[in-house]
Amino acid sequence: MSLRTYEALYIVTPEAEDDVVQTVAKAVEKIVTDNGGATVRLDIWGRRRLAYKVKKHAEGCYILFRFDAGPSVIPKLETYFRLSEHVIRYLVTHFDEQMLRLEAEQQLRKEEEIRAGVAGRGVWGDRGRDDEEDEDEEGPRRRGRRGGRPERRAAVAATDDDEDDENGRDDED
């Protein structure tokens, strides 16, 4: 039996105390480890507002748990989530090799950017720098009816010269 990488995101009721949240997290971790799995990462995000009410709750304590386990662990884990009175919503996803590879590449890129940013530009990066090239532009970008793309502005400007007055005659008459 080969181990696969999974990620479980579950939400604990907001009424639960910190020790109850820790107990639920340890119980989930124990289910995985007792069935031959291994913990990769356990993050308790804390209390956050939900996008919509779930079982009459507007908030919940989010827990993200990444683990390596066999496929037989998932039904046991989902059964625990369904039967637990503290868990109000859960989602378990499988990470295939391609997803793990992409995540590792993103992490490497992020680390390289941090190293390059700290060495080259300081803490704030390019945000605080004032480029002289900005002064060469036409001016502030206009938005609204006559703003938008430059080719659109040119077309609108060309039609403004040919506008008729309210009687349908050209202004030049």
Protein Blocks (a to p, Z undefined) as FASTA:
>chain_A
ZZddddddddddfklcfklmmmmmmmmmmmmmmnopacfbdcdebjcddfbdcehiabdc
dddddddddfklmmmmmmmmmmpmkbmbdcdddddfklmmmmmmmmmmmmmmmmmmmmmn
ojnlmmlpccfklmmpnbdcdedjkgcjfklmmmmmmmmmmpccfkopafkZZ
